[in-house]
Amino acid sequence: MRTCLAQDPMTCSVPAHSDLAARLREANDQVRCWILSEIGGFGESHALALGVGGVVEYWIKNGSNKVSIAAVKSLGHLGTEGARHWSCLVNVLEQGDAELQAAALGALASLEMVGWTRDVLPLMTHEDERVRANAVLAMGVSKDPEAPSHVRNCLQDPEAVVVSAAALALARFSDASSSASTISALLSSEISETRRAALTFFATVGSAAKHHMVDITRSLADSDVSVRCAAVG
């Protein structure tokens, strides 16, 4: 019978911290990745109560690349407990391969950590577009006053995934409406992902961008159904 690692104590019992560590040691990589994914679903308060961050950090440092990536993603969902181990994620930015770096940037963005702009900035020009895109999203939660200008520069990136990330990141800044005119140009992009990101920007910024007179009605008849849905939403 499969042991449940879910958060709800009404439906199952959660293994103790020591039990989790033992199971991870005894498991193969496939099962380890599954357990780490389940830990990521514990929720902030539950993860904090169990203190599982140390266990997850161990597998970031000592697991195979596949397991390390799963552990990094898990840590990004642990809220305060995950934030306690942010330095481990920063170390990954300096030492990991591209896939691991991208995962660490995503985790830092999820944890909304600040104070690591200098660690993220070099990765915004990384050769791998996945790393660049996640670096842009991570910069979107930075309180650094220079962060918006760094993100705007990425709107010129040749890869659509990075441009889309920049549009989404710009929507998070307090002066997001100042980017409305620039983002409006993305509505006519040939790439549907970019058009969708631009619409998400305007949906996030809301009324603050209305005075820029951005017309999104054409998007209601877009050839891509996901773009049409974003325009309606």
DRENDO-1510 file (C-alpha; in Angstrom, 1 decimal, always signed):
<recs>
REC; n; res; u; v; w
REC; 1; MET; +0.0; +0.0; +0.0 .
REC; 2; ARG; +1.4; +3.4; -1.0 .
REC; 3; THR; +2.1; +5.7; +1.9 .
REC; 4; CYS; +0.5; +9.1; +1.5 .
REC; 5; LEU; +2.8; +12.1; +1.9 .
REC; 6; ALA; +0.1; +14.7; +1.4 .
REC; 7; GLN; -0.5; +17.7; +3.6 .
REC; 8; ASP; -4.0; +17.0; +4.9 .
REC; 9; PRO; -3.8; +15.1; +8.2 .
REC; 10; MET; -7.4; +14.2; +8.0 .
REC; 11; THR; -6.8; +11.9; +5.0 .
REC; 12; CYS; -3.4; +10.4; +5.9 .
REC; 13; SER; -0.6; +10.5; +8.3 .
REC; 14; VAL; +2.6; +12.4; +7.3 .
REC; 15; PRO; +5.8; +10.6; +8.0 .
REC; 16; ALA; +8.1; +12.1; +10.6 .
REC; 17; HIS; +11.1; +14.1; +9.6 .
REC; 18; SER; +13.5; +11.2; +10.3 .
REC; 19; ASP; +11.3; +8.8; +8.4 .
REC; 20; LEU; +11.4; +11.0; +5.3 .
REC; 21; ALA; +15.2; +11.2; +5.5 .
REC; 22; ALA; +15.4; +7.4; +5.8 .
REC; 23; ARG; +13.0; +6.8; +2.9 .
REC; 24; LEU; +15.0; +9.1; +0.6 .
REC; 25; ARG; +18.2; +7.4; +1.5 .
REC; 26; GLU; +16.8; +4.0; +0.7 .
REC; 27; ALA; +14.9; +4.9; -2.5 .
REC; 28; ASN; +16.1; +4.9; -6.1 .
REC; 29; ASP; +16.2; +8.2; -8.0 .
REC; 30; GLN; +12.7; +7.9; -9.5 .
REC; 31; VAL; +11.2; +7.4; -6.0 .
REC; 32; ARG; +13.3; +10.2; -4.5 .
REC; 33; CYS; +12.1; +12.6; -7.1 .
REC; 34; TRP; +8.5; +11.6; -6.3 .
REC; 35; ILE; +9.0; +12.0; -2.6 .
REC; 36; LEU; +10.7; +15.4; -3.1 .
REC; 37; SER; +7.7; +16.5; -5.2 .
REC; 38; GLU; +5.3; +15.4; -2.5 .
REC; 39; ILE; +7.4; +17.4; +0.1 .
REC; 40; GLY; +7.0; +20.4; -2.1 .
REC; 41; GLY; +3.2; +20.1; -1.8 .
REC; 42; PHE; +3.2; +20.1; +2.0 .
REC; 43; GLY; +2.4; +23.8; +2.3 .
REC; 44; GLU; +4.3; +26.4; +4.1 .
REC; 45; SER; +3.1; +25.9; +7.7 .
REC; 46; HIS; +3.4; +22.1; +7.4 .
REC; 47; ALA; +6.9; +22.3; +6.0 .
REC; 48; LEU; +7.9; +24.7; +8.7 .
REC; 49; ALA; +6.5; +22.4; +11.4 .
REC; 50; LEU; +8.4; +19.4; +10.1 .
REC; 51; GLY; +11.6; +21.4; +9.3 .
REC; 52; VAL; +12.1; +19.5; +6.1 .
REC; 53; GLY; +14.3; +22.1; +4.5 .
REC; 54; GLY; +17.5; +20.5; +5.7 .
REC; 55; VAL; +16.5; +17.2; +4.2 .
REC; 56; VAL; +15.7; +18.8; +0.8 .
REC; 57; GLU; +19.0; +20.8; +0.9 .
REC; 58; TYR; +20.9; +17.6; +1.4 .
REC; 59; TRP; +19.6; +16.2; -1.8 .
REC; 60; ILE; +20.3; +19.4; -3.7 .
REC; 61; LYS; +23.9; +19.0; -2.7 .
REC; 62; ASN; +24.2; +15.2; -2.9 .
REC; 63; GLY; +21.7; +13.8; -5.3 .
REC; 64; SER; +22.1; +13.0; -9.0 .
REC; 65; ASN; +21.3; +15.9; -11.3 .
REC; 66; LYS; +17.8; +14.6; -11.7 .
REC; 67; VAL; +17.2; +14.4; -8.0 .
REC; 68; SER; +18.9; +17.8; -7.3 .
REC; 69; ILE; +16.6; +19.5; -9.8 .
REC; 70; ALA; +13.6; +17.9; -8.1 .
REC; 71; ALA; +14.9; +19.0; -4.7 .
REC; 72; VAL; +15.4; +22.6; -5.9 .
REC; 73; LYS; +11.9; +22.8; -7.2 .
REC; 74; SER; +10.6; +21.3; -4.0 .
REC; 75; LEU; +12.5; +23.9; -1.9 .
REC; 76; GLY; +10.9; +26.7; -4.0 .
REC; 77; HIS; +7.4; +25.7; -2.7 .
REC; 78; LEU; +8.2; +25.6; +1.0 .
REC; 79; GLY; +7.8; +29.3; +1.8 .
REC; 80; THR; +9.5; +30.4; +5.0 .
REC; 81; GLU; +11.1; +26.9; +5.4 .
REC; 82; GLY; +12.5; +27.1; +1.9 .
REC; 83; ALA; +13.7; +30.7; +2.4 .
REC; 84; ARG; +15.9; +29.5; +5.3 .
REC; 85; HIS; +18.0; +27.6; +2.7 .
REC; 86; TRP; +18.2; +30.4; +0.1 .
REC; 87; SER; +22.0; +30.4; +0.2 .
REC; 88; CYS; +22.0; +26.8; -1.1 .
REC; 89; LEU; +20.0; +28.0; -4.2 .
REC; 90; VAL; +22.5; +30.8; -4.7 .
REC; 91; ASN; +25.3; +28.3; -4.7 .
REC; 92; VAL; +23.5; +26.3; -7.4 .
REC; 93; LEU; +23.5; +29.5; -9.5 .
REC; 94; GLU; +27.3; +29.5; -9.3 .
REC; 95; GLN; +28.0; +25.8; -9.7 .
REC; 96; GLY; +25.1; +24.0; -11.3 .
REC; 97; ASP; +24.5; +23.2; -15.0 .
REC; 98; ALA; +22.0; +25.1; -17.1 .
REC; 99; GLU; +18.9; +23.0; -16.1 .
REC; 100; LEU; +19.8; +23.1; -12.5 .
REC; 101; GLN; +20.5; +26.9; -12.6 .
REC; 102; ALA; +17.1; +27.5; -14.3 .
REC; 103; ALA; +15.4; +25.5; -11.6 .
REC; 104; ALA; +17.2; +27.4; -8.8 .
REC; 105; LEU; +16.1; +30.7; -10.4 .
REC; 106; GLY; +12.6; +29.5; -10.5 .
REC; 107; ALA; +12.7; +28.6; -6.8 .
REC; 108; LEU; +14.2; +31.9; -5.8 .
REC; 109; ALA; +11.4; +33.7; -7.7 .
REC; 110; SER; +8.8; +31.5; -6.0 .
REC; 111; LEU; +10.2; +32.3; -2.6 .
REC; 112; GLU; +10.3; +36.0; -3.6 .
REC; 113; MET; +13.8; +36.4; -2.1 .
REC; 114; VAL; +15.6; +39.7; -2.3 .
REC; 115; GLY; +19.2; +40.7; -1.9 .
REC; 116; TRP; +20.6; +38.4; -4.6 .
REC; 117; THR; +20.3; +40.7; -7.6 .
REC; 118; ARG; +24.0; +40.6; -8.2 .
REC; 119; ASP; +23.8; +36.8; -8.3 .
REC; 120; VAL; +21.0; +36.8; -10.8 .
REC; 121; LEU; +22.1; +39.6; -13.2 .
REC; 122; PRO; +24.9; +37.7; -14.9 .
REC; 123; LEU; +22.5; +34.9; -15.7 .
REC; 124; MET; +20.2; +37.2; -17.7 .
REC; 125; THR; +22.7; +36.9; -20.5 .
REC; 126; HIS; +23.3; +33.2; -20.2 .
REC; 127; GLU; +23.7; +31.2; -23.4 .
REC; 128; ASP; +20.7; +29.0; -22.4 .
REC; 129; GLU; +17.3; +30.7; -22.9 .
REC; 130; ARG; +15.7; +28.7; -20.1 .
REC; 131; VAL; +18.3; +30.2; -17.7 .
REC; 132; ARG; +17.8; +33.7; -19.1 .
REC; 133; ALA; +14.0; +33.4; -18.9 .
REC; 134; ASN; +14.0; +32.3; -15.2 .
REC; 135; ALA; +16.6; +34.9; -14.4 .
REC; 136; VAL; +14.3; +37.6; -15.7 .
REC; 137; LEU; +11.4; +36.2; -13.7 .
REC; 138; ALA; +13.6; +36.1; -10.6 .
REC; 139; MET; +14.6; +39.7; -11.2 .
REC; 140; GLY; +10.9; +40.5; -11.2 .
REC; 141; VAL; +10.6; +40.0; -7.5 .
REC; 142; SER; +13.7; +42.0; -6.7 .
REC; 143; LYS; +13.4; +45.3; -4.8 .
REC; 144; ASP; +16.6; +46.6; -6.4 .
REC; 145; PRO; +15.7; +50.0; -8.0 .
REC; 146; GLU; +17.7; +49.0; -11.1 .
REC; 147; ALA; +15.8; +45.8; -11.6 .
REC; 148; PRO; +13.1; +47.2; -14.0 .
REC; 149; SER; +15.7; +48.6; -16.4 .
REC; 150; HIS; +17.5; +45.2; -16.4 .
REC; 151; VAL; +14.3; +43.5; -17.2 .
REC; 152; ARG; +13.3; +45.9; -20.0 .
REC; 153; ASN; +16.6; +45.2; -21.7 .
REC; 154; CYS; +15.5; +41.6; -22.0 .
REC; 155; LEU; +12.5; +42.6; -24.2 .
REC; 156; GLN; +15.1; +42.7; -27.0 .
REC; 157; ASP; +16.1; +39.1; -26.5 .
REC; 158; PRO; +16.0; +36.9; -29.6 .
REC; 159; GLU; +14.1; +34.1; -27.8 .
REC; 160; ALA; +10.3; +34.5; -27.3 .
REC; 161; VAL; +10.4; +32.7; -23.9 .
REC; 162; VAL; +12.7; +35.4; -22.6 .
REC; 163; VAL; +10.7; +38.3; -24.0 .
REC; 164; SER; +7.6; +36.7; -22.5 .
REC; 165; ALA; +9.3; +36.4; -19.1 .
REC; 166; ALA; +10.3; +40.0; -19.3 .
REC; 167; ALA; +6.7; +41.1; -19.9 .
REC; 168; LEU; +5.5; +39.1; -17.0 .
REC; 169; ALA; +8.3; +40.3; -14.7 .
REC; 170; LEU; +7.6; +44.0; -15.6 .
REC; 171; ALA; +4.0; +43.6; -14.4 .
REC; 172; ARG; +5.3; +42.9; -10.9 .
REC; 173; PHE; +7.1; +46.2; -10.4 .
REC; 174; SER; +5.4; +49.2; -8.7 .
REC; 175; ASP; +6.0; +51.3; -11.8 .
REC; 176; ALA; +4.7; +48.7; -14.1 .
REC; 177; SER; +2.3; +51.1; -15.9 .
REC; 178; SER; +5.4; +53.0; -17.2 .
REC; 179; SER; +6.2; +50.0; -19.4 .
REC; 180; ALA; +2.7; +49.8; -20.9 .
REC; 181; SER; +3.6; +51.5; -24.2 .
REC; 182; THR; +6.6; +49.2; -24.7 .
REC; 183; ILE; +4.6; +46.1; -23.9 .
REC; 184; SER; +1.8; +47.1; -26.2 .
REC; 185; ALA; +4.1; +46.6; -29.2 .
REC; 186; LEU; +4.3; +42.9; -28.2 .
REC; 187; LEU; +0.6; +42.5; -29.0 .
REC; 188; SER; +1.5; +42.4; -32.7 .
REC; 189; SER; +4.3; +39.8; -32.3 .
REC; 190; GLU; +4.4; +36.9; -34.6 .
REC; 191; ILE; +4.9; +34.6; -31.6 .
REC; 192; SER; +1.7; +33.7; -29.8 .
REC; 193; GLU; +3.5; +33.1; -26.5 .
REC; 194; THR; +4.7; +36.7; -26.6 .
REC; 195; ARG; +1.3; +38.1; -27.4 .
REC; 196; ARG; -0.2; +36.1; -24.6 .
REC; 197; ALA; +2.4; +37.4; -22.1 .
REC; 198; ALA; +1.7; +41.0; -23.2 .
REC; 199; LEU; -2.0; +40.4; -22.5 .
REC; 200; THR; -1.2; +39.0; -19.1 .
REC; 201; PHE; +0.9; +42.1; -18.4 .
REC; 202; PHE; -2.1; +44.3; -19.0 .
REC; 203; ALA; -4.4; +42.1; -17.0 .
REC; 204; THR; -2.0; +42.3; -14.1 .
REC; 205; VAL; -1.4; +46.0; -14.3 .
REC; 206; GLY; -5.1; +46.7; -14.9 .
REC; 207; SER; -6.5; +50.2; -14.7 .
REC; 208; ALA; -3.0; +51.7; -14.1 .
REC; 209; ALA; -2.3; +51.2; -17.8 .
REC; 210; LYS; -5.6; +52.4; -19.2 .
REC; 211; HIS; -4.4; +56.0; -19.7 .
REC; 212; HIS; -1.9; +54.6; -22.3 .
REC; 213; MET; -5.0; +53.9; -24.5 .
REC; 214; VAL; -3.9; +50.3; -25.3 .
REC; 215; ASP; -6.3; +48.6; -27.6 .
REC; 216; ILE; -6.5; +44.8; -27.1 .
REC; 217; THR; -9.7; +44.2; -29.2 .
REC; 218; ARG; -7.7; +42.7; -32.1 .
REC; 219; SER; -6.5; +40.0; -29.7 .
REC; 220; LEU; -10.1; +38.9; -29.3 .
REC; 221; ALA; -9.9; +37.6; -32.9 .
REC; 222; ASP; -6.4; +36.2; -32.6 .
REC; 223; SER; -5.7; +33.0; -34.5 .
REC; 224; ASP; -4.4; +31.3; -31.3 .
REC; 225; VAL; -7.1; +30.3; -28.9 .
REC; 226; SER; -4.9; +30.8; -25.8 .
REC; 227; VAL; -4.4; +34.4; -26.8 .
REC; 228; ARG; -8.1; +34.9; -27.3 .
REC; 229; CYS; -8.7; +33.5; -23.8 .
REC; 230; ALA; -6.0; +35.8; -22.4 .
REC; 231; ALA; -7.7; +38.8; -24.0 .
REC; 232; VAL; -11.1; +37.9; -22.6 .
REC; 233; GLY; -9.6; +37.2; -19.1 .
</recs>
